[in-house]
């Protein structure tokens, strides 16, 4: 039996859905995109252009919800790699957006650089548990030019060979993103077939779909690009002051954007991805320290209620550096979130409410994820697992070290062998200089970055990307 955590009963999930239909019908959503409102009006929603409020008849929500595919796979450029969603597996995704980096050599918290960005992506590419990339640090781009955007989009594909998820809020950047994808994946048909890229849309709580981000996604139509919908309501600030109401609000925002996506392009692959948070009433700041991890479990459960692929979160911390506080806060949230078993778990490497990226913390988080995966596997009940014959052979007072079953099962997955930390005697630890787990994590990062080289794109692809960048430079008014 698999280990699972649940916080809502089936009846309670149905109540969330029914109340979501009521909110969408009576309160509605503010849609700041003119094209988005037009699409929803044509689909049968009630649109007030003077207020930009869109209200959804329940029958329309059910109709559009039925159009979203329940199963599809995420691809990437690594040969033979794909990740099927809603198939019982789970993978990790970096938490995107930190503007600061904790320098692993100096310990300094500083603004991120392009070199940090590339190292974080290369490190993630070497770790099989990370199946999805969300840009690990931001704020380093030199400008808003289209040539810089092409460098950025191509750089992620160059350094990471599994699935890339990203977002942008300039619709004009869509054509450049699509051209990068066409070059790397062999044209529109290759992009549609492999699903190597997904777009992240983040509704603004409460109940607002901003124009630029919405129009940016609309500009990507025609390529069957999966859409991850990630509202981030904060209980007591941008969501009502109860956990249940926060779940309700996030669900309304996911359903509203899903309706827009299906009305705009029926059959669009959807990932149900709310990230639910709480305000710290003592300060008004985001409290990213995991006491409300049940919120994110509820988000995963609502995805399962609809039969949609689920993206979950949970491993937050208020701490600015890896240590005891980040250890207990992030582990608590990660374990609870992981045991809800989303298709994708967001979060490794983030500190200080996801504003700081730490290479060492990423290694710790991956190790915690491995422990979670083992815990989720539960206890297998099978004829060859009872080992009654071994019990009969050894009898009372014996030992099982010399049993063949011990040797076999030590390599069969019954045990988890940690890849981080110290797991030998105290004498050996003292003789080694009393190494700290973070020292070990730092050494692993350096070793991986020294050895790992991402899968090359190939000369033809690199040449085509260079030509695309030249065109972007001319568009910017520069020269190649």
C-alpha positions as CSV (number, residue, x, y, z in Angstrom):
1,X,0.0,0.0,0.0
2,X,1.3,3.5,-0.9
3,X,1.6,6.1,1.8
4,X,-0.7,9.1,1.2
5,X,-1.8,12.1,3.2
6,X,-5.3,13.6,2.7
7,X,-6.9,16.6,4.3
8,X,-10.3,16.7,2.5
9,X,-12.8,14.0,2.2
10,X,-14.4,13.2,-1.1
11,X,-17.6,15.1,0.0
12,X,-15.5,18.1,1.1
13,X,-13.8,18.3,-2.3
14,X,-17.2,18.2,-3.9
15,X,-18.3,21.1,-1.6
16,X,-15.2,23.1,-2.7
17,X,-16.2,22.5,-6.4
18,X,-19.9,23.5,-5.8
19,X,-18.9,26.7,-3.9
20,X,-16.4,27.5,-6.6
21,X,-19.2,27.3,-9.2
22,X,-21.2,29.7,-7.1
23,X,-18.3,32.2,-6.7
24,X,-17.6,32.1,-10.4
25,X,-21.2,32.7,-11.2
26,X,-21.9,35.5,-8.7
27,X,-18.6,37.2,-8.1
28,X,-16.7,36.3,-11.2
29,X,-13.1,37.1,-12.2
30,X,-11.6,40.4,-13.4
31,X,-10.0,39.7,-16.8
32,X,-7.8,42.5,-17.9
33,X,-7.1,41.1,-21.4
34,X,-9.5,42.4,-24.0
35,X,-8.9,39.3,-26.1
36,X,-9.5,37.1,-23.1
37,X,-12.9,38.8,-22.4
38,X,-13.9,38.5,-26.1
39,X,-13.1,34.8,-26.1
40,X,-15.0,34.2,-22.9
41,X,-18.0,36.2,-24.2
42,X,-18.1,34.1,-27.4
43,X,-18.0,31.0,-25.2
44,X,-21.1,32.0,-23.2
45,X,-19.7,33.8,-20.2
46,X,-21.3,37.0,-18.9
47,X,-18.9,39.9,-19.6
48,X,-19.0,43.5,-18.3
49,X,-16.4,45.4,-20.3
50,X,-16.8,48.5,-18.1
51,X,-15.6,46.6,-15.0
52,X,-13.8,43.8,-16.9
53,X,-15.6,41.3,-14.7
54,X,-16.5,38.0,-16.3
55,X,-19.0,35.7,-14.7
56,X,-19.3,32.0,-15.6
57,X,-22.5,30.0,-15.7
58,X,-22.0,26.7,-14.0
59,X,-22.9,24.7,-17.1
60,X,-20.2,26.6,-19.0
61,X,-17.6,25.7,-16.4
62,X,-18.5,22.1,-16.5
63,X,-18.5,22.1,-20.3
64,X,-15.0,23.7,-20.6
65,X,-13.6,21.6,-17.7
66,X,-14.5,18.5,-19.7
67,X,-12.3,19.6,-22.6
68,X,-9.1,19.5,-20.6
69,X,-7.1,16.3,-21.3
70,X,-6.6,14.2,-18.2
71,X,-3.4,12.5,-19.4
72,X,-0.5,13.7,-21.4
73,X,3.3,13.6,-21.1
74,X,5.9,16.3,-20.7
75,X,9.0,15.9,-22.9
76,X,12.4,17.4,-23.3
77,X,15.4,17.1,-25.6
78,X,17.1,14.2,-23.8
79,X,16.6,11.1,-26.0
80,X,14.1,8.7,-24.6
81,X,13.0,11.0,-21.7
82,X,9.4,11.8,-21.1
83,X,7.4,12.3,-18.0
84,X,3.8,11.0,-18.1
85,X,1.3,13.0,-16.0
86,X,-1.5,11.3,-14.0
87,X,0.4,8.1,-14.2
88,X,1.4,7.6,-10.6
89,X,4.8,9.1,-10.8
90,X,6.2,12.3,-9.3
91,X,9.2,14.6,-10.1
92,X,10.7,17.8,-8.8
93,X,10.7,21.3,-10.3
94,X,12.9,24.2,-9.3
95,X,11.2,27.1,-7.6
96,X,11.5,30.0,-10.0
97,X,12.1,33.6,-9.5
98,X,14.6,34.2,-6.6
99,X,16.5,37.4,-7.3
100,X,19.3,36.7,-4.7
101,X,21.8,33.9,-4.4
102,X,23.6,32.6,-1.3
103,X,27.2,32.3,-2.6
104,X,28.3,28.8,-1.6
105,X,32.0,29.9,-1.3
106,X,31.7,33.2,0.5
107,X,28.4,32.7,2.3
108,X,27.4,36.1,1.0
109,X,23.7,36.8,0.1
110,X,24.0,38.8,-3.1
111,X,22.2,39.6,-6.3
112,X,22.1,36.7,-8.8
113,X,24.2,36.7,-11.9
114,X,24.0,34.9,-15.3
115,X,26.8,32.6,-14.1
116,X,24.7,31.6,-11.1
117,X,21.7,31.0,-13.4
118,X,23.7,28.7,-15.7
119,X,25.3,26.8,-12.8
120,X,21.9,26.2,-11.1
121,X,20.5,24.9,-14.4
122,X,23.5,22.6,-15.1
123,X,23.4,21.3,-11.6
124,X,19.7,20.5,-12.0
125,X,20.3,18.8,-15.3
126,X,22.7,16.4,-13.6
127,X,20.1,15.4,-10.9
128,X,17.6,12.9,-12.3
129,X,15.0,13.7,-9.6
130,X,14.5,17.2,-11.1
131,X,12.4,16.6,-14.2
132,X,11.3,20.2,-14.7
133,X,13.1,23.5,-14.9
134,X,11.6,26.7,-13.8
135,X,14.2,29.5,-14.1
136,X,16.1,29.2,-10.8
137,X,17.2,32.8,-10.4
138,X,16.0,36.0,-12.0
139,X,16.9,39.7,-12.1
140,X,20.2,39.2,-13.9
141,X,18.9,39.9,-17.5
142,X,20.7,43.0,-18.8
143,X,17.7,44.5,-20.5
144,X,14.2,43.8,-22.0
145,X,15.5,43.5,-25.5
146,X,14.4,40.6,-27.7
147,X,18.0,39.5,-28.3
148,X,18.4,39.1,-24.5
149,X,15.2,37.1,-24.4
150,X,16.4,34.8,-27.1
151,X,19.7,34.3,-25.2
152,X,17.6,33.5,-22.1
153,X,15.2,31.0,-23.8
154,X,18.0,29.3,-25.8
155,X,20.2,29.2,-22.7
156,X,17.7,27.2,-20.8
157,X,17.3,24.7,-23.6
158,X,21.1,24.5,-24.0
159,X,21.8,23.8,-20.3
160,X,18.8,21.6,-19.4
161,X,17.7,18.5,-21.3
162,X,14.4,17.6,-19.6
163,X,11.2,19.7,-19.5
164,X,11.3,23.5,-19.3
165,X,8.5,25.6,-17.7
166,X,8.6,29.3,-17.8
167,X,6.5,32.5,-18.0
168,X,6.8,36.0,-19.4
169,X,4.4,38.9,-19.5
170,X,5.2,40.5,-22.9
171,X,3.1,39.0,-25.6
172,X,5.7,40.1,-28.2
173,X,8.2,37.6,-26.7
174,X,5.9,34.7,-27.6
175,X,7.1,34.6,-31.2
176,X,10.8,34.4,-30.1
177,X,10.1,31.7,-27.6
178,X,8.2,29.7,-30.3
179,X,11.1,30.1,-32.7
180,X,13.6,28.8,-30.2
181,X,11.4,25.8,-29.6
182,X,10.9,25.1,-33.3
183,X,14.7,25.2,-33.9
184,X,15.5,22.9,-31.0
185,X,12.6,20.4,-31.5
186,X,12.3,20.3,-35.2
187,X,9.4,22.6,-36.0
188,X,5.8,23.1,-34.8
189,X,4.9,19.4,-35.1
190,X,7.9,18.4,-32.9
191,X,6.8,21.0,-30.2
192,X,3.2,19.8,-30.3
193,X,4.2,16.1,-30.1
194,X,6.9,16.3,-27.4
195,X,5.5,19.0,-25.1
196,X,9.0,20.1,-24.2
197,X,7.9,23.5,-22.8
198,X,5.0,24.6,-20.6
199,X,3.8,28.1,-19.7
200,X,3.1,29.2,-16.2
201,X,0.2,31.5,-15.6
202,X,-0.1,33.1,-12.2
203,X,-3.5,34.7,-11.5
204,X,-3.3,37.6,-9.1
205,X,-5.3,36.9,-6.0
206,X,-8.1,37.7,-5.4
207,X,-9.6,36.8,-8.8
208,X,-7.6,38.9,-11.3
209,X,-6.2,37.7,-14.6
210,X,-3.7,40.4,-15.6
211,X,-3.6,41.5,-19.2
212,X,0.1,41.0,-20.2
213,X,0.5,37.5,-18.8
214,X,-2.8,36.4,-20.2
215,X,-2.1,37.8,-23.6
216,X,1.4,36.2,-23.6
217,X,-0.2,32.8,-23.2
218,X,-2.8,33.5,-25.8
219,X,0.0,34.4,-28.2
220,X,1.4,30.8,-27.8
221,X,-1.7,29.1,-29.2
222,X,-1.3,26.6,-31.9
223,X,1.6,24.6,-30.4
224,X,-0.4,22.6,-27.8
225,X,1.8,24.1,-25.0
226,X,0.7,22.9,-21.6
227,X,-0.6,25.6,-19.3
228,X,0.2,25.4,-15.5
229,X,-2.2,27.6,-13.6
230,X,-0.6,28.8,-10.3
231,X,-2.5,31.3,-8.2
232,X,-0.8,32.3,-5.0
233,X,-3.4,33.4,-2.6
234,X,-2.1,34.4,0.9
235,X,-4.5,33.7,3.7
236,X,-5.5,36.9,5.5
237,X,-4.0,39.2,2.9
238,X,-5.0,38.3,-0.6
239,X,-7.3,35.5,0.5
240,X,-10.0,35.4,3.2
241,X,-8.7,34.5,6.7
242,X,-9.5,30.8,6.8
243,X,-7.7,27.8,5.3
244,X,-10.9,26.6,3.7
245,X,-11.7,29.9,2.1
246,X,-8.1,30.1,0.8
247,X,-8.6,26.7,-0.8
248,X,-11.8,27.9,-2.3
249,X,-10.3,31.1,-3.8
250,X,-7.4,29.2,-5.4
251,X,-9.8,26.7,-6.9
252,X,-11.9,29.5,-8.4
253,X,-8.8,31.1,-9.9
254,X,-7.6,27.8,-11.4
255,X,-11.1,27.0,-12.8
256,X,-11.5,30.5,-14.3
257,X,-8.2,30.4,-16.1
258,X,-8.9,26.8,-17.2
259,X,-12.1,28.0,-18.8
260,X,-10.4,30.8,-20.7
261,X,-7.7,28.4,-21.9
262,X,-10.3,25.8,-23.1
263,X,-12.4,28.5,-24.7
264,X,-9.4,29.9,-26.5
265,X,-7.9,26.5,-27.6
266,X,-10.0,23.5,-26.8
267,X,-8.0,20.5,-25.5
268,X,-5.2,22.7,-24.1
269,X,-3.2,20.5,-21.6
270,X,-3.7,21.9,-18.1
271,X,-1.6,21.4,-14.9
272,X,-3.6,22.3,-11.8
273,X,-0.9,24.1,-9.8
274,X,-2.1,26.4,-7.0
275,X,0.5,27.5,-4.4
276,X,-1.4,28.5,-1.2
277,X,0.3,30.6,1.4
278,X,-0.4,32.3,4.7
279,X,0.3,35.8,6.0
280,X,2.2,36.1,9.3
281,X,-0.3,38.2,11.4
282,X,2.6,39.5,13.5
283,X,4.2,41.3,10.5
284,X,1.9,41.1,7.5
285,X,4.7,39.3,5.6
286,X,4.5,36.0,3.8
287,X,4.8,33.2,6.4
288,X,6.6,30.6,4.3
289,X,7.4,28.3,7.2
290,X,5.1,25.4,6.5
291,X,2.5,25.4,9.3
292,X,-0.2,25.6,6.7
293,X,1.2,22.8,4.5
294,X,-2.3,21.3,4.6
295,X,-3.3,24.1,2.2
296,X,-1.1,22.7,-0.6
297,X,-2.2,19.2,0.1
298,X,-5.8,20.4,-0.5
299,X,-4.7,21.9,-3.8
300,X,-3.3,18.6,-5.0
301,X,-6.5,16.9,-3.8
302,X,-8.7,19.3,-5.9
303,X,-6.6,18.5,-9.0
304,X,-7.3,14.8,-8.3
305,X,-11.0,15.6,-7.9
306,X,-11.0,16.9,-11.4
307,X,-8.7,14.2,-12.7
308,X,-6.1,16.8,-13.8
309,X,-2.3,16.6,-13.4
310,X,-1.2,18.2,-10.1
311,X,1.7,20.5,-9.3
312,X,2.2,20.9,-5.6
313,X,4.4,23.0,-3.3
314,X,5.3,22.9,0.4
315,X,9.0,23.2,1.2
316,X,9.1,26.8,2.3
317,X,11.1,28.5,4.9
318,X,11.6,32.0,6.4
319,X,15.3,31.3,7.0
320,X,17.9,33.2,4.9
321,X,20.5,30.4,5.1
322,X,20.6,26.6,5.3
323,X,20.6,25.5,8.9
324,X,18.4,24.2,11.7
325,X,15.4,26.5,10.9
326,X,15.4,25.8,7.1
327,X,15.9,22.2,7.9
328,X,12.8,21.6,10.0
329,X,10.6,24.1,8.1
330,X,11.4,22.8,4.6
331,X,11.5,19.2,5.6
332,X,8.1,19.4,7.3
333,X,6.5,21.1,4.3
334,X,8.2,18.9,1.8
335,X,7.2,15.6,3.5
336,X,3.5,16.6,3.8
337,X,3.4,18.0,0.3
338,X,5.2,15.0,-1.2
339,X,3.0,12.5,0.5
340,X,0.0,14.1,-1.2
341,X,2.0,12.8,-4.3
342,X,1.6,15.5,-6.9
343,X,2.8,14.8,-10.4
344,X,5.3,17.7,-9.9
345,X,6.7,19.1,-6.6
346,X,8.0,22.6,-6.7
347,X,10.6,24.0,-4.5
348,X,14.2,22.7,-4.2
349,X,16.8,25.3,-3.5
350,X,14.6,28.2,-2.2
351,X,15.2,30.1,1.0
352,X,13.6,33.2,2.6
353,X,10.2,32.8,1.0
354,X,11.7,31.8,-2.3
355,X,13.7,35.0,-2.7
356,X,17.1,33.5,-2.2
357,X,18.5,30.5,-4.1
358,X,21.0,28.2,-2.4
359,X,23.0,25.4,-4.1
360,X,23.5,23.6,-0.9
361,X,19.9,23.8,0.0
362,X,19.0,22.3,-3.3
363,X,21.1,19.2,-2.5
364,X,19.5,18.9,0.9
365,X,16.0,19.2,-0.6
366,X,16.7,16.6,-3.2
367,X,17.8,14.2,-0.5
368,X,14.6,14.9,1.5
369,X,12.6,14.2,-1.7
370,X,14.4,10.9,-2.0
371,X,13.3,10.0,1.5
372,X,9.8,11.1,0.7
373,X,9.7,8.9,-2.3
374,X,10.8,6.0,-0.3
375,X,8.2,6.8,2.4
376,X,5.5,7.1,-0.3
377,X,6.4,3.7,-1.7
378,X,4.9,2.2,1.6
379,X,5.2,-1.5,2.4
380,X,4.9,-3.9,-0.5
381,X,2.8,-7.0,0.4
382,X,3.9,-9.9,-1.8
383,X,4.6,-13.6,-1.3
384,X,8.4,-13.1,-1.6
385,X,8.3,-10.4,1.1
386,X,7.0,-12.4,4.1
387,X,10.3,-14.4,4.4
388,X,8.6,-17.0,6.6
389,X,11.2,-19.5,5.5
390,X,14.0,-17.3,6.9
391,X,12.2,-16.9,10.2
392,X,11.8,-20.7,10.4
393,X,15.5,-21.3,9.5
394,X,16.9,-18.7,12.0
395,X,14.4,-19.3,14.8
396,X,14.4,-17.5,18.2
397,X,17.5,-15.7,19.2
398,X,19.2,-15.9,15.8
399,X,20.4,-13.2,13.3
400,X,19.7,-12.5,9.7
401,X,22.9,-11.0,8.5
402,X,24.0,-14.2,6.8
403,X,20.6,-14.8,5.1
404,X,20.6,-14.7,1.3
405,X,17.4,-12.6,1.5
406,X,19.2,-9.9,3.5
407,X,21.9,-9.7,0.8
408,X,19.3,-9.6,-2.0
409,X,16.9,-7.2,-0.4
410,X,19.6,-4.8,0.6
411,X,19.8,-4.1,-3.2
412,X,16.2,-4.5,-4.1
413,X,14.8,-1.2,-2.7
414,X,13.8,-2.3,0.7
415,X,16.4,0.1,2.2
416,X,17.1,3.7,1.3
417,X,20.7,4.6,1.2
418,X,21.2,8.3,1.8
419,X,23.5,10.2,-0.6
420,X,24.1,13.1,1.8
421,X,25.3,13.5,5.4
422,X,27.4,11.3,7.7
423,X,26.4,7.6,8.1
424,X,29.4,6.1,9.9
425,X,30.7,5.9,13.5
426,X,31.4,8.8,15.7
427,X,35.1,7.9,15.7
428,X,35.2,7.9,12.0
429,X,33.4,11.3,11.9
430,X,35.9,12.8,14.4
431,X,38.8,11.4,12.4
432,X,37.4,13.0,9.3
433,X,37.4,16.4,10.9
434,X,33.7,16.4,12.0
435,X,32.3,17.3,8.6
436,X,29.0,19.1,8.4
437,X,26.2,18.0,6.1
438,X,26.3,21.4,4.4
439,X,30.0,21.0,3.7
440,X,29.2,17.7,2.1
441,X,26.4,19.3,0.0
442,X,28.8,22.0,-1.1
443,X,31.4,19.4,-2.1
444,X,28.7,17.5,-4.1
445,X,27.7,20.7,-5.9
446,X,31.3,21.5,-6.9
447,X,32.0,17.9,-8.0
448,X,28.8,17.8,-10.2
449,X,29.5,21.1,-11.8
450,X,33.1,20.1,-12.5
451,X,32.1,16.9,-14.2
452,X,28.7,17.4,-15.8
453,X,28.3,18.7,-19.3
454,X,24.7,19.1,-20.7
455,X,23.8,17.3,-23.8
456,X,25.0,19.4,-26.7
457,X,22.4,20.9,-29.1
458,X,24.3,20.2,-32.2
459,X,26.0,22.5,-34.8
460,X,22.9,22.9,-37.0
461,X,20.7,23.9,-34.0
462,X,23.4,26.2,-32.6
463,X,23.7,27.8,-36.0
464,X,20.0,28.4,-36.4
465,X,19.9,29.9,-32.8
466,X,22.7,32.3,-33.8
467,X,20.8,33.4,-36.8
468,X,17.7,33.9,-34.7
469,X,19.7,36.0,-32.3
470,X,21.0,38.1,-35.2
471,X,17.4,38.7,-36.3
472,X,16.5,39.7,-32.7
473,X,19.4,42.2,-32.6
474,X,18.2,43.7,-35.9
475,X,14.7,43.9,-34.4
476,X,16.2,45.7,-31.4
477,X,18.0,48.2,-33.7
478,X,21.4,46.7,-33.1
479,X,23.8,44.9,-35.4
480,X,25.0,41.3,-35.5
